[in-house]
Amino acid sequence: MTALPRVADAAELRRLRADGGQWLPAARDIVSGHGYGGARLVSFTAGTNLVAALGGDAILKIFPSVHRRQFLSERATLRVVFKRLAAVATPELLHEGERDGWSYLIMTRLHGIAAAEVWPQLTEADKQYLLRQLGRLIADVQRIPPGELLALEPSWPDVLQTQMAGCRARHTRLGLPERLLDGLDVLLQQAAALLPRDPPSVILTGEYIPENFLIARDGDGWRVSGLFDFGDVFTGFGEYDLLGPSAFMAAGHAGRVRALFEGYGLTQADITSTLKRRLLALMLLHQASDPVRHICIPDWPAKVQSFDELQELVWPD
């Protein structure tokens, strides 16, 4: 029986993921034990953990001990959301287990087209249509009772505390323009007053971006058909999940911003400067925050002199 090697950090995991010969034999042993001995395994080189397709119907995802929290999050979310979304599929959890200090899940494989494959080529009308659906999907997920996800760490207060404490160092390291760094302390003071410490806890993926949902043809247009990859799910303040589509997809287009907000259930009266300031604060505090690289507005740092200008650039009326 082939053993899975130990990995100490993300760099070692990336090297292992790129070398299927080092882990696919163990993956074959795992799936054979669950009745998939005849399945052809095809590894995915992208992503965070070790992932392989078992033919066309199932996916194996293997997590090292350093990503134990991602395993727990993915497992819990699969159990909580399955068949809870009327129009959007999520994977069904089929099997789980432990091997050589690693954890694994076998789940059904969703069918559709990764939104990332076609998003750049879509018409503006199609992009707005999808963003309206995505806003509705975020709201639908947040209406699902979180159940066992409530017991997972980090808690929302812990996320806020950790992200605020490391905010300046993070954005200095990632190259946020100096003129914005100069206003960061004031923004963090505003965030402390604007962001709730104990909001109603809803399911947050943090990653409603084109790489993590599937689309399918809907007449002459497209519809969101599948949602997957739940390793970073936690619970907290709902507006947090508007940030991914705001930065990566709306990208400063007023019509797209309106579509996203309307799909989420916000009225025109809700879209105030206070809402935008909360979103801006959350964007700087997001666990994957990197505005310089993630705000998909060409050369945006040259277009703003302050955080006031940045929030109007990202969320125009």
N, C-alpha and C positions, 0 to 999 in steps of 0.2 A: 504494500500500500504506500503510495507516494505521499510524502508529508508536504504541507504548505510551509514555506520558509518564514522565519520571523522578519518583520520589518519594524524599524525604530521610528521612522518619520516619513513625511510625505515624499521626500526625494527618493528614498528606497522603494516606496510603493509605486512611484511612477516608473522606475526602472523595471520592477517586477511586472507591472501591468504590460509594459511594452515587449516583454519576453514570454510569450505564451508557453514556450517549452518548459518554463520553470513552475507554472501553476496549473496549466490545463490538465495534466495527468491527474492531479488531485481533484480537480473539478469533475473529471469523468468518474472518478471513484464516488464522489458525493452524489452525482445525479443517478448513477447506476443503483445506488442504495435506495433510491426513491422511485425506481421503475422506469428510468429514462436511459437504460443501457444502450439502446439503439439510436439515440438522438445524436445528430451531428452538432458538435459544439463550435460556435463561431464567436471569438472574443471581440470585445469592443475596446479600442485603444483609448477612446476619450472617456472622460468622467473622472471620478475620484477613487472608486473602489474597483475590485475585479468583477467584471460583468461579462457573461457569455450567453448567447442565444442557444436554446435547446431546440433545434429545428425552427419551425415557424410559430410554435404555440406557447413557449415558456421561456422565462429568463432566470438565470442563476446570478445572484449578486452575493459576493463574498467580502466581508468586512474584517480588516485586521483589528487587533485589540485596541490600537490607538484610535480607532473609529467606532468603538463600542457604542458610543452615544448615537451615532448615525444609524446603526443597526436597530437600536431600541426605538428611535424616532420613526424609521421607515416601517418597522413591524407594526407599531401601534397605529400609525396613520393608515396603513393598508387595511387594518381591521376596522378602524372607525369609519372610513369614508366609502368602503366598497358598497356599491348599489345604493348610495345615498344621493347621488346626483342624477337627476332625471335624464339629462341630455348629453352628459359627458361621462365616458368610461374611465374607470381607474382599475389598476391590476387587482386580481384576486390572489391573496396569499394562499399558496398550496402547501408548502413545507418550510420548515425552519430547522436549524440545528447548529452544532458546534463541532469544530475540527481543528486540532493543532493550535488551539488558542484563538482561532478565527471563528466568526459567526457567519451564517449564511441564510439566505432566503431564496426560495423558488416561488415564482409568481407567474401568472399568465402574462403573455405578451400582447400588448395593444397593437392594433393595426391602424395605420393612417400615415400621414406625411408629417414629418417634423416641421413645425412652423418655421424654424430657422432656414430650412431649405428653400422656401419660396417667399418669405417676407420681403426681401429687398426688391423682388420683381413685381409685387402686387400693385394694383392701382391704388390711388389714394382712397377711393370709395371702399375698396375691399379692406384696406387697413383700418379705416374707421369702423367698418362693420365688425371686423374681428375684435377690435378694442372694446366696442360696446358689449360683445359677447364675453370678452375676458373680464370686464368689470362685473358683469352679471355672475360669471362663474366664481369670482372672488367672494362676492356677497353670498352666493349659494353655499360655498364651502364654509364660510363663517357662520352660517345658520345651523350647521351640523353640530350637535353637542360634542364637545371635545373628549369627553369620557376619560379613558386612561391617559390621554395626552397631558391632562392637567398635572399628573404626577411627575412628568419629565422635567428635568432641569435643562437649561436655566429658566427661572421664572422671569416674568416681565420686569419686575423691579430690579432683579439682578442684571438683566440685559442692559437696562438704562444706566445703572450705576457703573458697570464695567465699561460700556461704550463711552460714557461721559468722561470717565477717568483717563481713558487712553486716546481720546479724540484728537487732541492737539498733536501728540507724538505720531499718531497714525497718519494724519493728513500732511504733516511736515515731511514724513518719510515718503509719502506718495506724490508729493509735488504740487499740492494745492497752491495756487498763486499767493505770493506774500501779502498782497493787498486784501485777500480774503482771510488769510490766517490772522491778520491784524484785527479783524472783526469777529473772530471765532469765540472769544471769551464772552462777548455780549450775546452772541447767538446762543451759547450754552446756558447763559442765565435766563434767556427767554424760553429755551427748551424746558428748563426746570420748572417754569411756571405754566407752560402751555401743555406739556405732555402728562397725561394722567398716570399716576403711580399704581393705581389699583383699578384699571378699567375692566369691564366685562371681558373675560378671557375667551378669545376665539382662536380658531386654528389659523396659524400663520406658516406659510411655506417660505416666505422671503424670496421666492424665485419664480414668479409668474413672468417668465421670459421665453422667447421663441424656442430655446433649446429644450424646454421642459413641458411643452404641450404639443398635441397632434391636431392636425386639421384635415378636413375632408371636403370634397366638392359638395356644394349645396345649391343645386340648380346652376345658375351662372356664376355663383360666388363660392365662398368658403365658409365653413363653420368649425368651431372648436369641437373636436371629437374625443380627445383623450388627455388625461393629465397624469403625470408620473414623476418619479424622483422626489422622495419625501425624507431624505436623510437629514435635512436641516429644519424640519418642522418643530415649532414650539407653540406656545399660546401667549396671547397678549392683546395689544391694542390694534384694532382692525385696520386703521389707515396705513399701518406699516407695509401692508402688501400692495399698496398702490405705487410703491416706489419703483419696483422693477419695470413694470410696463410704462411708467412715466419716463424713466431714463432711457430705456433701450428701444421703446417702440413709439411712444407719443413724440418724443424727441423735439419738443418745442413747437409742434404744429397745433394750432388752436382747435381745429376740428377734431383731431385725434384726442386731445385732452378732454374736450367736451364729451366725446363718445365714451371714453373710459369712465369718466365721472358719472355720466347718466346711467351707464350700465350698472355701476356700483350702487346707484340709488340716490346720488346727490342731486339736488335741485340747483337751479341757478342761484337761488338765495343762499345756499350752503357754501358756494364757492367764493369765499371771502379772503381778504388778505390774511386773516388769522388762520384759516385752513391752510393756505399756501405756506405760511411761516411754520406751522406744525410739520407739514410735509418736508419742507427744507431742513428743519432740524432733524427729522427722522432720516432723511437722506444722508446727512453727515454722521448719524449715529448707527446706521444700518450695519449689521455684522459683516457684510461684504462691501462696505462703502469704499468707493474709489471714484469720486466724481470726475476726475481728469480723464479717466479711461472709459467710464460707464455712461456718462451723459452723451448720447449719440447726436449731438448738435455740432456740426463741423466747426472747429476752431473756437469753441465756446469761450475758453478763458480770455480770448482777445476781445470778446464782446461785452464783458461786464466789468464793472469797477467795484461792485459791492454785492452783498448778499441780497439786498433789495432788488437789484437788477437781475441777479441770478434766478430768483424765484419767479420773476415775471417772464424771464426767458424760457424757463422750463415749463411753467404753467400759465401761458398767456390766456387772456380772456377771449 
